[in-house]
Amino acid sequence: MSHIAMSAGGLCLDPKWFLVKTKALNETRVHKRLTGAGYEVLFPKISRKSKRHRGLIEVRPLFPTYLFVRFDGDELKTIKYTHGVARVICFGLEPHEVGEEIIAAVRARMNEEGIVKLEPKKVTLSPGQRVKIGEGPFAGLDAIFVEEMPDRERVVLLLDAVSSYKLTIEKDSLER
């Protein structure tokens, strides 16, 4: 089945999905420019609690500096030279096509606003269990799990280095 779409250059036969790398923090601008020019663009985002501002939810790109864009190979230069685009991901000289199954899988996880629901890590811990802190100012330190906080997103740990120091951190910051 052949897809025919109109573009500024006339008819384009069977456009494909490609991965476009934007310059840092330019995903939204490039998304607006390309959709405004009539291109189909997939821009998956996630929403999560802000680490800087307590109680605030922030929306961020699922794949920072990357967008999926559907275009005909002849339009490579137009996409490449769009303000805010760093490059189109290529292997050799040819742009690397992204399979429809990948696009379908990403779309299936997105809601109407383009937000992808990520499944939280199911971390089950028991008191006395040894853990390693994976991120934040205590990253790399070993600790002993004490208890889970009522919000179920934070845990209380006893730092190995200073056995009397109790620490409360985000549960997602732990490694097994």
Backbone as ProteinMPNN parsed JSONL, in Angstrom:
{"seq_chain_A": "MSHIAMSAGGLCLDPKWFLVKTKALNETRVHKRLTGAGYEVLFPKISRKSKRHRGLIEVRPLFPTYLFVRFDGDELKTIKYTHGVARVICFGLEPHEVGEEIIAAVRARMNEEGIVKLEPKKVTLSPGQRVKIGEGPFAGLDAIFVEEMPDRERVVLLLDAVSSYKLTIEKDSLER", "coords_chain_A": {"N_chain_A": [[0.839, -1.174, 0.0], [0.638, 2.129, -0.926], [1.511, 5.277, 0.342], [0.417, 8.522, -0.252], [1.327, 11.81, 0.012], [0.961, 15.339, 0.344], [3.432, 17.791, -0.168], [5.573, 20.664, 0.253], [7.145, 20.555, -1.971], [5.605, 19.248, -3.851], [4.164, 16.145, -4.91], [4.84, 13.402, -2.749], [6.016, 10.198, -2.569], [5.253, 7.481, -0.539], [6.291, 8.28, 2.231], [8.664, 7.868, 4.907], [9.466, 7.003, 8.37], [11.85, 8.756, 10.292], [14.655, 9.373, 12.476], [15.233, 12.332, 14.107], [17.686, 14.442, 15.308], [17.688, 17.03, 17.603], [18.974, 20.294, 18.458], [20.135, 20.972, 21.787], [17.46, 21.352, 24.075], [15.664, 22.161, 22.088], [13.545, 20.683, 21.184], [10.704, 21.181, 21.332], [10.402, 23.554, 19.806], [11.33, 22.698, 17.258], [9.497, 20.674, 16.79], [7.107, 22.196, 16.567], [7.775, 23.79, 14.305], [8.137, 21.839, 12.265], [5.663, 20.413, 12.263], [4.039, 22.538, 11.662], [4.84, 22.972, 9.076], [3.645, 20.922, 7.861], [4.537, 18.322, 8.273], [4.451, 15.001, 9.654], [4.979, 14.444, 12.979], [6.357, 12.779, 15.721], [6.403, 13.235, 19.083], [7.105, 12.111, 21.891], [6.438, 12.511, 25.389], [7.143, 12.718, 28.946], [5.629, 12.916, 32.178], [6.564, 13.989, 35.336], [7.32, 14.199, 38.848], [8.782, 17.202, 39.858], [12.21, 17.561, 40.577], [13.385, 19.757, 41.516], [11.406, 21.583, 42.329], [9.232, 21.19, 44.809], [6.206, 19.371, 44.781], [5.496, 20.16, 42.247], [4.628, 19.259, 38.928], [6.438, 18.245, 36.149], [6.717, 18.386, 32.595], [8.534, 16.554, 30.349], [10.721, 15.736, 27.564], [10.517, 12.36, 26.397], [12.572, 11.165, 24.998], [15.177, 12.972, 25.182], [16.288, 15.553, 23.024], [15.529, 14.213, 20.676], [13.338, 13.524, 17.946], [10.722, 11.85, 16.184], [10.249, 11.861, 12.778], [8.217, 11.967, 9.907], [8.944, 11.676, 6.589], [9.652, 12.105, 3.047], [12.466, 10.731, 1.365], [13.605, 12.622, -0.403], [13.265, 14.994, 0.864], [15.171, 15.36, 2.758], [17.198, 17.399, 3.007], [15.638, 19.659, 3.573], [14.586, 19.008, 6.089], [16.948, 18.618, 7.541], [18.077, 21.174, 7.519], [16.32, 22.672, 8.982], [15.645, 25.162, 11.332], [17.106, 24.666, 14.474], [17.458, 21.964, 14.287], [19.866, 19.444, 14.714], [20.875, 17.216, 13.34], [19.924, 14.601, 10.976], [19.524, 11.291, 11.836], [21.779, 9.07, 10.493], [23.051, 6.185, 8.733], [25.999, 5.79, 7.38], [25.663, 7.499, 4.363], [22.99, 7.529, 4.046], [19.779, 8.322, 5.455], [18.653, 6.806, 8.472], [16.039, 4.621, 8.565], [13.185, 4.404, 10.7], [11.451, 1.729, 12.013], [7.979, 0.943, 11.402], [6.826, -0.558, 13.44], [8.127, 0.27, 15.744], [7.322, 2.938, 15.918], [4.566, 2.488, 16.215], [4.584, 1.16, 18.694], [5.52, 3.175, 20.427], [3.517, 5.096, 20.047], [1.325, 3.68, 21.075], [1.686, 3.843, 23.778], [1.268, 6.459, 24.374], [-0.774, 9.226, 25.479], [-3.514, 11.502, 24.555], [-2.267, 13.991, 24.829], [0.314, 13.414, 24.218], [1.763, 12.299, 26.224], [3.67, 9.791, 27.744], [3.04, 7.007, 29.708], [4.998, 5.858, 32.172], [5.963, 2.799, 33.597], [6.311, 2.415, 37.011], [9.273, 1.384, 38.783], [9.139, -1.72, 40.302], [10.04, -2.051, 43.318], [10.761, -4.101, 45.85], [11.463, -4.138, 49.162], [13.016, -5.327, 52.141], [13.262, -4.799, 55.671], [16.582, -4.265, 56.826], [17.789, -5.125, 54.528], [20.485, -4.884, 52.21], [21.347, -2.128, 50.179], [22.232, -0.118, 47.293], [22.85, 3.245, 46.675], [21.77, 4.88, 43.857], [21.596, 7.394, 42.584], [21.864, 11.02, 42.917], [23.153, 13.089, 45.692], [24.272, 11.156, 47.358], [25.033, 9.094, 45.77], [26.351, 5.935, 44.889], [26.975, 5.121, 47.409], [26.741, 2.571, 49.939], [23.972, 1.222, 51.728], [21.598, 0.425, 54.367], [18.364, -0.788, 54.197], [15.694, 0.639, 55.978], [12.924, 1.477, 56.362], [9.863, 2.012, 54.47], [8.442, 5.065, 53.419], [5.2, 6.566, 54.157], [4.19, 7.715, 51.747], [5.05, 6.002, 49.821], [6.962, 6.533, 47.918], [9.31, 7.328, 48.894], [12.113, 6.281, 50.892], [13.556, 5.153, 53.996], [16.876, 5.009, 54.929], [19.821, 3.504, 56.336], [22.952, 4.714, 56.462], [25.865, 2.962, 55.493], [28.471, 3.923, 55.858], [28.247, 5.76, 57.927], [26.917, 4.635, 60.499], [24.974, 5.601, 62.258], [23.55, 7.467, 60.907], [20.535, 8.311, 59.621], [18.758, 8.368, 56.598], [16.522, 9.819, 54.301], [15.344, 9.143, 51.152], [14.375, 9.39, 47.62], [12.644, 6.599, 46.364], [13.102, 5.724, 43.774], [15.758, 6.297, 43.442], [17.31, 4.198, 44.182], [19.488, 1.387, 43.648], [19.698, -2.099, 42.956]], "CA_chain_A": [[0.0, 0.0, 0.0], [1.454, 3.321, -1.068], [0.977, 6.503, 0.945], [0.735, 9.715, -1.022], [1.095, 12.993, 0.824], [1.363, 16.59, -0.314], [4.48, 18.538, 0.53], [5.881, 21.922, -0.428], [7.771, 20.226, -3.243], [4.692, 18.494, -4.717], [3.795, 14.825, -4.396], [5.931, 12.553, -2.278], [5.529, 8.831, -2.495], [5.651, 6.612, 0.551], [7.231, 8.827, 3.215], [9.06, 6.933, 5.97], [9.811, 7.621, 9.654], [13.271, 8.893, 10.559], [14.983, 9.952, 13.774], [15.853, 13.643, 13.943], [18.316, 14.937, 16.539], [17.605, 18.48, 17.695], [19.939, 20.923, 19.354], [19.657, 20.883, 23.171], [16.277, 22.12, 24.466], [14.953, 22.674, 20.915], [12.551, 19.701, 20.719], [9.384, 21.792, 21.154], [10.48, 24.487, 18.669], [11.44, 21.928, 16.02], [8.194, 20.009, 16.642], [6.162, 23.204, 16.043], [8.17, 24.186, 12.943], [7.896, 20.759, 11.302], [4.218, 20.153, 12.137], [3.518, 23.718, 10.959], [5.176, 22.811, 7.652], [2.854, 19.806, 7.322], [5.143, 17.013, 8.513], [3.954, 14.215, 10.781], [6.072, 14.39, 13.955], [6.026, 12.1, 16.965], [7.195, 13.857, 20.145], [6.638, 11.561, 23.169], [6.902, 13.214, 26.594], [6.791, 12.097, 30.223], [5.41, 13.892, 33.24], [7.046, 13.454, 36.605], [7.484, 15.193, 39.901], [9.985, 18.002, 39.722], [13.199, 17.326, 41.624], [13.765, 21.077, 42.014], [10.27, 22.284, 42.944], [8.357, 20.244, 45.507], [4.783, 19.425, 44.472], [5.277, 20.562, 40.857], [4.775, 18.21, 37.923], [7.038, 18.811, 34.937], [6.608, 17.576, 31.383], [9.843, 16.542, 29.693], [10.78, 14.788, 26.444], [10.868, 10.976, 26.732], [13.905, 11.004, 24.405], [15.688, 14.337, 25.019], [16.92, 15.951, 21.749], [15.144, 13.37, 19.535], [11.959, 13.487, 17.468], [10.476, 10.977, 15.042], [9.633, 12.68, 11.737], [7.872, 11.185, 8.708], [9.162, 12.458, 5.367], [10.186, 11.421, 1.88], [13.924, 10.88, 1.29], [13.968, 13.832, -1.153], [13.116, 16.156, 1.739], [16.216, 15.279, 3.784], [17.843, 18.705, 3.207], [14.665, 20.556, 4.215], [14.525, 18.63, 7.505], [18.28, 18.826, 8.104], [18.377, 22.6, 7.671], [15.293, 23.34, 9.775], [16.265, 25.833, 12.481], [17.0, 23.884, 15.709], [17.815, 20.561, 14.029], [21.311, 19.195, 14.696], [21.095, 16.308, 12.191], [19.044, 13.449, 10.809], [20.365, 10.13, 12.141], [22.105, 8.329, 9.272], [24.106, 5.168, 8.71], [26.644, 6.147, 6.121], [25.078, 8.725, 3.818], [21.531, 7.382, 4.017], [19.088, 8.44, 6.738], [18.247, 5.504, 8.999], [14.589, 4.522, 8.714], [12.67, 3.84, 11.948], [10.377, 0.805, 11.656], [6.588, 1.253, 11.795], [6.508, -1.235, 14.705], [8.648, 1.113, 16.828], [6.398, 4.079, 15.981], [3.306, 1.975, 16.773], [4.807, 0.851, 20.112], [5.601, 4.446, 21.147], [2.166, 5.689, 19.991], [0.416, 2.91, 21.924], [1.909, 4.229, 25.175], [1.026, 7.897, 24.506], [-2.157, 9.689, 25.554], [-3.797, 12.569, 23.582], [-1.296, 15.089, 24.972], [1.647, 12.935, 23.873], [2.45, 11.864, 27.446], [3.861, 8.349, 27.876], [2.947, 6.565, 31.106], [6.068, 4.913, 32.468], [5.671, 1.902, 34.711], [7.318, 2.59, 38.066], [10.024, 0.183, 39.147], [8.561, -2.423, 41.452], [11.145, -2.375, 44.218], [10.284, -4.584, 47.151], [12.591, -4.182, 50.081], [12.68, -5.754, 53.496], [14.169, -4.178, 56.646], [17.88, -4.92, 56.963], [18.34, -5.454, 53.203], [21.539, -3.98, 51.739], [21.047, -1.475, 48.9], [23.215, 0.868, 46.829], [22.177, 4.455, 46.211], [22.143, 5.01, 42.45], [21.684, 8.77, 42.091], [21.788, 12.064, 43.935], [24.424, 13.406, 46.359], [24.815, 9.986, 48.045], [25.208, 8.053, 44.754], [27.492, 5.053, 45.039], [27.133, 4.667, 48.795], [25.962, 1.416, 50.378], [23.124, 1.538, 52.878], [20.705, -0.649, 54.83], [16.979, -0.349, 54.141], [15.031, 0.662, 57.281], [11.476, 1.432, 56.155], [9.292, 2.771, 53.372], [7.614, 6.164, 53.921], [3.786, 6.382, 53.802], [3.893, 8.093, 50.357], [5.549, 4.882, 49.017], [7.942, 6.976, 46.929], [10.561, 7.58, 49.592], [12.506, 5.229, 51.828], [14.52, 5.542, 55.029], [18.053, 4.138, 54.864], [20.902, 3.706, 57.298], [24.18, 4.713, 55.667], [26.915, 2.064, 55.98], [29.649, 4.691, 56.257], [27.963, 6.401, 59.21], [25.8, 3.771, 60.878], [23.925, 6.258, 63.033], [22.925, 8.481, 60.07], [19.363, 7.881, 58.868], [18.609, 9.179, 55.406], [15.288, 9.582, 53.555], [15.547, 9.507, 49.743], [13.411, 8.884, 46.649], [12.783, 5.171, 46.141], [13.655, 5.532, 42.439], [17.202, 6.538, 43.462], [18.013, 2.998, 44.617], [19.877, 0.291, 42.77], [19.648, -3.35, 43.73]], "C_chain_A": [[0.885, 1.239, 0.0], [0.755, 4.516, -0.437], [1.37, 7.665, 0.045], [0.382, 10.909, -0.155], [1.55, 14.216, 0.05], [2.477, 17.233, 0.512], [4.734, 19.802, -0.263], [6.465, 21.654, -1.821], [6.866, 19.449, -4.179], [4.331, 17.172, -4.078], [5.018, 14.105, -3.839], [5.35, 11.166, -2.049], [6.106, 8.108, -1.303], [6.67, 7.219, 1.524], [7.485, 7.82, 4.336], [9.356, 7.731, 7.243], [11.326, 7.626, 9.821], [13.458, 9.542, 11.924], [15.757, 11.245, 13.541], [16.399, 14.089, 15.293], [18.244, 16.454, 16.519], [18.77, 19.008, 18.519], [19.318, 20.883, 20.741], [18.502, 21.857, 23.416], [15.496, 22.721, 23.295], [13.842, 21.746, 20.432], [11.2, 20.351, 20.417], [9.369, 22.732, 19.957], [10.494, 23.735, 17.342], [10.113, 21.211, 15.743], [7.178, 20.974, 16.031], [6.486, 23.578, 14.605], [7.809, 23.103, 11.93], [6.411, 20.432, 11.151], [3.558, 21.316, 11.411], [3.772, 23.65, 9.465], [4.469, 21.591, 7.053], [3.452, 18.426, 7.524], [4.462, 16.328, 9.694], [5.139, 14.014, 11.723], [5.569, 13.699, 15.216], [6.985, 12.621, 18.038], [6.687, 13.345, 21.489], [7.264, 12.28, 24.359], [6.518, 12.393, 27.828], [6.475, 13.214, 31.206], [5.86, 13.232, 34.53], [7.203, 14.586, 37.604], [8.816, 15.898, 39.721], [10.937, 17.693, 40.874], [13.623, 18.654, 42.249], [12.651, 21.742, 42.801], [9.281, 21.277, 43.505], [6.889, 20.459, 45.11], [4.474, 19.821, 43.033], [5.473, 19.364, 39.934], [5.382, 18.862, 36.689], [6.899, 17.832, 33.784], [7.93, 17.71, 30.646], [9.811, 15.571, 28.522], [11.146, 13.388, 26.947], [12.279, 10.682, 26.209], [14.473, 12.402, 24.176], [16.523, 14.487, 23.752], [16.571, 15.045, 20.559], [13.661, 13.475, 19.238], [11.878, 12.461, 16.346], [9.736, 11.816, 14.012], [9.406, 11.817, 10.501], [8.036, 12.077, 7.488], [9.713, 11.573, 4.265], [11.685, 11.707, 1.814], [14.388, 12.142, 0.583], [13.948, 15.076, -0.263], [14.171, 16.209, 2.85], [16.842, 16.641, 4.068], [16.915, 19.679, 3.93], [14.632, 20.289, 5.712], [15.841, 18.999, 8.184], [18.572, 20.296, 8.382], [17.252, 23.379, 8.356], [15.969, 23.912, 11.008], [16.033, 25.017, 13.755], [17.342, 22.417, 15.539], [19.336, 20.443, 13.997], [21.652, 18.305, 13.5], [19.981, 15.268, 12.114], [19.953, 12.245, 11.011], [20.528, 9.276, 10.883], [23.087, 7.206, 9.576], [24.754, 5.342, 7.366], [26.022, 7.448, 5.643], [23.556, 8.701, 3.855], [20.904, 7.579, 5.388], [18.574, 7.069, 7.174], [16.746, 5.495, 9.273], [14.226, 3.871, 10.049], [11.461, 2.989, 11.571], [9.014, 1.234, 12.18], [6.238, 0.625, 13.143], [7.008, -0.449, 15.91], [7.721, 2.311, 17.022], [5.085, 3.647, 16.626], [3.445, 1.706, 18.274], [4.865, 2.137, 20.946], [4.212, 5.086, 21.201], [1.202, 5.002, 20.951], [0.538, 3.313, 23.39], [1.614, 5.702, 25.443], [-0.458, 8.199, 24.671], [-2.336, 10.838, 24.55], [-2.795, 13.714, 23.643], [0.133, 14.659, 24.618], [2.441, 12.453, 25.073], [2.485, 10.333, 27.497], [3.813, 8.007, 29.361], [4.038, 5.527, 31.323], [5.656, 4.059, 33.656], [6.728, 2.088, 35.778], [8.007, 1.269, 38.372], [9.37, -0.438, 40.38], [9.723, -2.878, 42.327], [10.543, -2.837, 45.54], [11.5, -4.788, 48.037], [12.122, -4.668, 51.438], [13.701, -5.152, 54.461], [15.458, -4.986, 56.806], [18.54, -5.245, 55.632], [19.364, -4.402, 52.777], [21.153, -3.433, 50.371], [22.19, -0.539, 48.549], [22.415, 2.056, 46.312], [22.692, 4.756, 44.806], [22.251, 6.422, 41.931], [21.552, 9.758, 43.232], [23.123, 12.258, 44.638], [25.055, 12.22, 47.075], [25.063, 8.818, 47.079], [26.476, 7.252, 45.007], [27.675, 4.521, 46.454], [26.238, 3.465, 49.086], [25.173, 1.812, 51.613], [22.303, 0.315, 53.249], [19.297, -0.077, 54.841], [16.358, -0.447, 55.53], [13.521, 0.525, 57.091], [11.069, 2.266, 54.949], [8.409, 3.86, 53.978], [6.166, 5.955, 53.463], [3.451, 6.755, 52.34], [4.347, 7.023, 49.354], [6.541, 5.278, 47.915], [9.296, 7.255, 47.557], [10.828, 6.45, 50.579], [13.488, 5.797, 52.845], [15.638, 4.511, 54.994], [19.005, 4.487, 55.994], [22.185, 3.633, 56.476], [25.218, 3.803, 56.31], [28.089, 2.843, 56.548], [29.472, 5.332, 57.632], [26.723, 5.701, 59.759], [24.695, 4.451, 61.679], [23.158, 7.284, 62.198], [21.773, 7.897, 59.266], [19.126, 8.874, 57.75], [17.293, 8.827, 54.737], [15.519, 10.046, 52.126], [14.423, 8.936, 48.887], [13.697, 7.4, 46.402], [13.436, 4.886, 44.782], [15.17, 5.711, 42.386], [18.0, 5.295, 43.838], [18.389, 2.086, 43.47], [19.809, -0.964, 43.595], [21.042, -3.839, 44.015]], "O_chain_A": [[1.778, 1.373, 0.837], [-0.436, 4.74, -0.652], [2.523, 7.775, -0.37], [-0.735, 11.008, 0.353], [2.432, 14.126, -0.805], [2.447, 17.209, 1.742], [4.165, 19.988, -1.339], [6.285, 22.457, -2.737], [7.33, 19.017, -5.234], [4.204, 17.076, -2.858], [6.107, 14.196, -4.405], [4.312, 11.009, -1.407], [7.318, 8.122, -1.084], [7.792, 6.724, 1.628], [6.612, 7.017, 4.666], [9.481, 8.956, 7.212], [11.999, 6.637, 9.531], [12.547, 10.174, 12.459], [16.79, 11.258, 12.872], [15.68, 14.114, 16.292], [18.673, 17.095, 15.56], [19.463, 18.247, 19.195], [18.098, 20.772, 20.866], [18.556, 23.021, 23.02], [14.747, 23.68, 23.48], [13.254, 21.991, 19.378], [10.614, 20.101, 19.364], [8.421, 22.712, 19.172], [9.765, 24.085, 16.414], [9.662, 21.15, 14.599], [6.47, 20.618, 15.089], [5.586, 23.675, 13.771], [7.249, 23.393, 10.873], [5.942, 20.198, 10.037], [2.625, 21.115, 10.633], [3.009, 24.205, 8.675], [4.668, 21.265, 5.883], [2.923, 17.448, 6.996], [3.965, 16.983, 10.609], [6.175, 13.483, 11.324], [4.485, 14.005, 15.713], [8.202, 12.475, 17.928], [5.929, 14.038, 22.167], [8.449, 12.616, 24.351], [5.68, 11.494, 27.757], [6.991, 14.325, 31.082], [5.57, 12.062, 34.78], [7.217, 15.765, 37.247], [9.842, 15.268, 39.464], [10.508, 17.578, 42.022], [14.151, 18.686, 43.361], [12.903, 22.39, 43.817], [8.579, 20.596, 42.757], [6.397, 21.588, 45.105], [3.31, 19.819, 42.633], [6.376, 18.553, 40.139], [4.908, 19.902, 36.232], [6.955, 16.616, 33.967], [8.391, 18.814, 30.355], [8.966, 14.677, 28.484], [11.994, 13.25, 27.829], [13.079, 10.035, 26.886], [14.284, 12.971, 23.101], [17.365, 13.641, 23.45], [17.249, 15.101, 19.533], [12.831, 13.511, 20.146], [12.858, 12.231, 15.638], [8.71, 12.419, 14.326], [10.273, 11.042, 10.097], [7.364, 13.1, 7.357], [10.173, 10.457, 4.504], [12.125, 12.801, 2.166], [15.44, 12.686, 0.916], [14.548, 16.095, -0.604], [14.064, 17.016, 3.774], [17.005, 17.014, 5.23], [17.354, 20.434, 4.797], [14.647, 21.223, 6.514], [15.856, 19.607, 9.254], [19.236, 20.626, 9.365], [17.235, 24.609, 8.314], [16.769, 23.237, 11.656], [14.888, 24.706, 14.087], [17.501, 21.696, 16.524], [20.015, 21.233, 13.341], [22.584, 18.587, 12.747], [19.208, 15.084, 13.054], [21.034, 12.18, 10.426], [19.549, 8.821, 10.29], [23.849, 7.266, 10.541], [24.144, 5.078, 6.331], [25.868, 8.39, 6.419], [22.911, 9.74, 3.711], [21.42, 7.069, 6.382], [18.118, 6.275, 6.351], [16.246, 6.257, 10.1], [14.868, 2.913, 10.478], [10.551, 3.465, 10.892], [8.905, 1.813, 13.261], [5.454, 1.188, 13.906], [6.395, -0.488, 16.977], [7.377, 2.659, 18.151], [4.549, 4.35, 17.482], [2.526, 1.993, 19.041], [4.321, 2.183, 22.049], [3.777, 5.557, 22.252], [0.361, 5.655, 21.567], [-0.407, 3.142, 24.16], [1.692, 6.156, 26.584], [-1.303, 7.523, 24.085], [-1.422, 11.126, 23.777], [-2.505, 14.34, 22.624], [1.06, 15.464, 24.713], [3.646, 12.222, 24.972], [1.464, 9.67, 27.316], [4.475, 8.653, 30.173], [4.007, 4.448, 30.731], [5.064, 4.559, 34.613], [7.918, 1.94, 35.501], [7.423, 0.193, 38.244], [9.091, 0.244, 41.366], [10.309, -3.939, 42.112], [9.901, -2.065, 46.252], [12.432, -5.516, 47.695], [10.977, -4.448, 51.832], [14.873, -5.009, 54.113], [15.435, -6.213, 56.906], [19.718, -5.601, 55.596], [19.154, -3.202, 52.952], [20.689, -4.176, 49.506], [23.015, -0.205, 49.399], [21.426, 1.889, 45.599], [23.898, 4.873, 44.59], [22.931, 6.652, 40.93], [21.184, 9.403, 44.351], [24.124, 11.664, 44.237], [26.248, 12.253, 47.376], [25.277, 7.687, 47.515], [27.533, 7.81, 45.3], [28.44, 3.582, 46.676], [25.132, 3.352, 48.557], [25.622, 2.614, 52.432], [22.308, -0.695, 52.545], [19.053, 0.982, 55.419], [16.472, -1.478, 56.192], [12.91, -0.419, 57.592], [11.827, 3.11, 54.471], [7.7, 3.604, 54.951], [5.927, 5.245, 52.486], [2.534, 6.178, 51.756], [4.056, 7.132, 48.163], [6.911, 4.452, 47.081], [10.3, 7.401, 46.86], [9.914, 5.763, 51.036], [14.163, 6.794, 52.587], [15.393, 3.305, 55.024], [18.999, 5.595, 56.528], [22.473, 2.605, 55.862], [25.433, 3.857, 57.52], [28.64, 2.48, 57.587], [30.424, 5.436, 58.406], [25.6, 6.137, 59.503], [23.587, 3.922, 61.767], [22.223, 7.91, 62.698], [21.981, 7.097, 58.353], [19.275, 10.081, 57.937], [16.969, 7.646, 54.614], [15.852, 11.209, 51.898], [13.627, 8.116, 49.346], [14.851, 6.999, 46.249], [14.215, 3.943, 44.643], [15.804, 5.325, 41.405], [19.23, 5.323, 43.818], [17.698, 2.02, 42.453], [19.858, -0.898, 44.823], [21.213, -4.876, 44.655]]}, "name": "protein", "num_of_chains": 1, "seq": "MSHIAMSAGGLCLDPKWFLVKTKALNETRVHKRLTGAGYEVLFPKISRKSKRHRGLIEVRPLFPTYLFVRFDGDELKTIKYTHGVARVICFGLEPHEVGEEIIAAVRARMNEEGIVKLEPKKVTLSPGQRVKIGEGPFAGLDAIFVEEMPDRERVVLLLDAVSSYKLTIEKDSLER"}
